[in-house]
Amino acid sequence: MAIAHRRIGTGPVRVIVLHDWFGTCATWGSVLDHLDPEGFSYVFLDYRGYGDRRDVAGRYSLAEIADDVLELADQLGWDTFSLLGHSMGGKAAQQVLVRAPERIEKLIGTAPVPAAPYAMDDATHALFYGAAEDPDKRRAILDLVTGHRVSRHWLERMVAHSLAASRPEAFAGYLASWQPLDLSSAVKGNTVPVLVLIGEHDLALTAEVMRGTWQVWYPNCRIRTLPGTGHYPPQETPVAFATAVEAFLVS
């Protein structure tokens, strides 16, 4: 069965885009208006249980996302391609890299979860693992990672979209997959060109975290902090984000 996806552009630089834990293909914001459709081909994949694939049953794991990415690439006729992953999608992209390193040209992580298990104290564990059933916990997480500086309306829209566009069991399942998963030994030393983009106001996935994880494991990794944004650069600073992504992809 063909895997549903959304595409922007028909250019020669091929990119599969993986969304975050809260989002879908529809929550990349106005950055979609600033991507170059002549130089690039961007393909956006919703995970099983999310967005356009909300009714597709699954195990809701990063391994399953990797299977779907590679099947989608085959469907497109793409032997090789780059990956752009946001937050949880950054860890999912690394799962794809582990599965098929010879097919990945470049890797971009946007506020990306590192390859090692994501450490949580008791309070953080309760907050994250309670978010599948509690909209207030989803809002608290979004407020935290954007530095307690975004508008009430934006937070409420993001929570509403995440509730409507994802199944609770999928939301919970992916967390149970990405949070404890350890891919660090599998990716360590991989020489794929990597760009890590982080927001200066992200209080969770900071430059310090990236230097101690991504830059340790990937010898060809650059880290860039984007000013004026938290965890959601595609929405908060879309032009700067698109410019950074495309400059790296053609460098």
C-alpha positions as CSV (number, residue, x, y, z in Angstrom):
1,M,0.0,0.0,0.0
2,A,1.3,3.4,-0.9
3,I,2.4,5.6,2.0
4,A,0.5,9.0,2.1
5,H,2.8,12.0,2.2
6,R,3.0,15.7,1.2
7,R,5.5,17.1,-1.2
8,I,6.9,20.6,-1.8
9,G,9.1,21.0,-4.9
10,T,10.6,19.0,-7.7
11,G,14.2,20.0,-7.4
12,P,17.3,17.7,-7.4
13,V,18.1,17.9,-3.6
14,R,15.8,15.3,-2.0
15,V,14.8,15.5,1.6
16,I,12.4,13.4,3.8
17,V,11.0,15.5,6.6
18,L,10.0,14.0,10.0
19,H,7.9,16.0,12.5
20,D,8.0,16.3,16.2
21,W,6.0,14.5,19.0
22,F,3.3,17.2,19.0
23,G,3.1,18.0,15.3
24,T,2.2,16.6,11.9
25,C,2.9,17.6,8.3
26,A,0.5,20.4,8.9
27,T,2.4,22.1,11.7
28,W,5.6,23.2,10.0
29,G,4.1,26.7,9.9
30,S,4.9,29.4,7.3
31,V,8.3,28.0,6.6
32,L,6.6,26.0,3.9
33,D,6.1,29.2,2.0
34,H,9.9,29.9,2.1
35,L,11.3,26.5,0.9
36,D,12.8,26.6,-2.6
37,P,10.6,24.3,-4.8
38,E,13.0,24.5,-7.8
39,G,16.1,23.5,-6.0
40,F,14.7,21.0,-3.6
41,S,12.2,18.2,-3.2
42,Y,10.8,18.0,0.3
43,V,8.6,15.1,1.3
44,F,6.7,15.3,4.6
45,L,5.7,12.1,6.3
46,D,3.1,11.8,9.0
47,Y,3.7,8.9,11.5
48,R,1.2,6.2,11.9
49,G,-1.6,7.4,14.2
50,Y,-0.9,11.1,13.3
51,G,-2.3,13.6,10.8
52,D,-3.1,12.2,7.3
53,R,-2.2,8.7,8.7
54,R,-4.1,9.0,11.9
55,D,-6.2,5.9,11.1
56,V,-3.2,3.8,10.0
57,A,-2.6,1.2,12.7
58,G,0.9,0.6,14.0
59,R,3.2,-0.3,16.9
60,Y,4.0,3.5,17.2
61,S,7.8,3.1,17.5
62,L,10.9,4.7,16.0
63,A,11.7,1.4,14.3
64,E,8.4,1.5,12.6
65,I,9.0,5.1,11.5
66,A,12.3,4.1,10.0
67,D,10.6,1.2,8.1
68,D,8.0,3.6,6.7
69,V,10.7,6.2,5.7
70,L,12.6,3.6,3.7
71,E,9.5,2.2,2.1
72,L,8.4,5.8,1.2
73,A,11.9,6.4,-0.3
74,D,11.5,3.2,-2.4
75,Q,8.1,4.3,-3.4
76,L,9.6,7.7,-4.6
77,G,12.5,6.0,-6.4
78,W,15.0,7.7,-4.2
79,D,18.1,5.5,-3.7
80,T,19.7,8.3,-1.5
81,F,18.3,11.3,0.2
82,S,18.8,13.7,3.2
83,L,16.8,13.7,6.4
84,L,15.3,16.7,8.3
85,G,14.0,15.7,11.7
86,H,12.4,18.0,14.3
87,S,12.7,17.0,18.0
88,M,11.5,13.4,18.3
89,G,11.9,13.4,14.5
90,G,15.6,14.0,15.0
91,K,15.9,10.8,16.9
92,A,13.7,9.0,14.3
93,A,16.1,10.2,11.6
94,Q,19.0,8.7,13.5
95,Q,17.0,5.4,13.6
96,V,16.8,5.6,9.8
97,L,20.5,6.3,9.6
98,V,21.3,3.2,11.7
99,R,19.1,1.1,9.5
100,A,20.4,2.3,6.1
101,P,23.5,4.5,6.5
102,E,24.4,4.1,2.8
103,R,21.2,5.9,1.7
104,I,21.6,9.0,3.8
105,E,23.3,12.0,2.2
106,K,23.0,14.6,5.0
107,L,21.2,14.8,8.3
108,I,19.6,17.9,9.8
109,G,18.3,17.9,13.4
110,T,16.1,20.7,14.5
111,A,16.0,20.9,18.3
112,P,16.7,17.2,17.9
113,V,16.5,14.5,20.6
114,P,19.9,13.0,21.0
115,A,20.6,9.3,20.3
116,A,21.0,8.3,23.9
117,P,18.1,7.8,26.4
118,Y,16.5,11.1,27.3
119,A,17.0,11.4,31.0
120,M,14.0,12.5,33.1
121,D,13.6,13.1,36.8
122,D,10.4,12.0,38.5
123,A,8.6,15.3,37.9
124,T,9.6,15.4,34.2
125,H,8.6,11.8,33.8
126,A,5.2,12.4,35.2
127,L,4.7,15.5,33.0
128,F,5.7,13.8,29.8
129,Y,4.1,10.5,30.4
130,G,0.9,12.1,31.6
131,A,0.6,14.3,28.5
132,A,-1.2,11.7,26.4
133,E,-4.3,12.1,28.5
134,D,-3.9,15.6,29.9
135,P,-4.0,18.7,27.7
136,D,-2.6,20.9,30.5
137,K,0.5,18.8,30.5
138,R,0.9,19.2,26.8
139,R,0.6,22.9,27.2
140,A,3.2,23.0,30.0
141,I,5.7,21.1,27.9
142,L,5.2,23.4,24.9
143,D,5.5,26.5,27.2
144,L,8.8,25.1,28.7
145,V,10.5,24.3,25.4
146,T,9.7,27.7,23.9
147,G,11.1,29.5,26.9
148,H,7.9,30.7,28.5
149,R,7.7,33.5,25.9
150,V,5.1,32.5,23.3
151,S,1.5,33.7,23.2
152,R,-1.4,31.9,24.9
153,H,-3.1,31.6,21.6
154,W,-0.2,29.8,19.9
155,L,0.0,27.4,22.8
156,E,-3.7,26.7,22.7
157,R,-3.6,26.1,19.0
158,M,-0.7,23.7,19.3
159,V,-2.4,21.7,22.0
160,A,-5.7,21.6,20.1
161,H,-3.9,20.4,17.0
162,S,-2.0,17.7,18.8
163,L,-5.2,16.4,20.4
164,A,-7.1,16.4,17.2
165,A,-4.4,15.1,14.9
166,S,-2.9,12.3,16.9
167,R,-4.3,9.2,18.6
168,P,-3.6,9.2,22.4
169,E,-2.2,5.6,22.1
170,A,0.1,6.8,19.3
171,F,1.2,9.8,21.3
172,A,2.0,7.6,24.3
173,G,3.6,4.9,22.2
174,Y,6.1,7.1,20.5
175,L,7.2,8.6,23.8
176,A,7.7,5.1,25.2
177,S,9.8,4.4,22.2
178,W,12.0,7.5,21.8
179,Q,12.6,8.4,25.5
180,P,14.5,5.2,26.6
181,L,16.0,4.2,23.2
182,D,19.8,4.2,23.0
183,L,21.2,4.5,19.6
184,S,24.4,6.2,20.7
185,S,26.8,3.3,20.1
186,A,25.2,2.6,16.7
187,V,25.7,6.2,15.5
188,K,29.0,7.0,17.2
189,G,31.7,7.8,14.6
190,N,29.3,8.0,11.6
191,T,30.8,10.6,9.2
192,V,27.5,11.7,7.6
193,P,27.4,15.5,7.4
194,V,25.2,16.7,10.2
195,L,23.7,20.1,11.0
196,V,22.0,20.7,14.4
197,L,19.8,23.7,14.6
198,I,18.6,24.9,18.1
199,G,16.7,27.8,19.3
200,E,18.3,30.2,21.8
201,H,15.2,30.1,24.0
202,D,14.8,26.3,24.1
203,L,15.1,25.4,27.8
204,A,15.2,21.6,27.2
205,L,17.4,20.8,24.2
206,T,20.2,23.4,24.6
207,A,23.5,24.0,22.8
208,E,25.2,22.5,25.8
209,V,23.2,19.3,25.5
210,M,24.0,19.1,21.7
211,R,27.7,19.6,22.3
212,G,27.7,16.7,24.8
213,T,25.8,14.4,22.5
214,W,25.5,15.1,18.8
215,Q,28.9,16.7,18.5
216,V,30.6,13.8,20.5
217,W,29.1,11.1,18.3
218,Y,29.2,12.7,14.9
219,P,32.7,13.9,13.9
220,N,31.2,15.9,11.0
221,C,28.6,17.8,13.0
222,R,28.0,21.5,13.1
223,I,25.8,23.1,15.8
224,R,24.1,26.4,15.1
225,T,21.9,28.5,17.5
226,L,19.1,30.4,15.9
227,P,18.3,33.7,17.7
228,G,14.7,34.7,18.4
229,T,13.3,31.2,18.7
230,G,12.7,28.3,21.1
231,H,11.9,24.7,20.2
232,Y,9.9,25.6,17.0
233,P,12.2,27.5,14.6
234,P,10.1,26.5,11.5
235,Q,7.2,28.5,13.1
236,E,9.0,31.1,15.2
237,T,11.7,32.2,12.7
238,P,10.7,30.5,9.4
239,V,12.9,32.5,6.9
240,A,16.1,32.1,9.0
241,F,15.3,28.4,9.4
242,A,14.7,27.7,5.7
243,T,17.8,29.7,4.8
244,A,20.0,27.7,7.2
245,V,18.6,24.3,6.1
246,E,19.0,25.0,2.4
247,A,22.5,26.5,2.7
248,F,23.6,23.3,4.5
249,L,22.0,21.0,2.0
250,V,23.8,22.5,-1.0
251,S,27.1,23.1,0.8
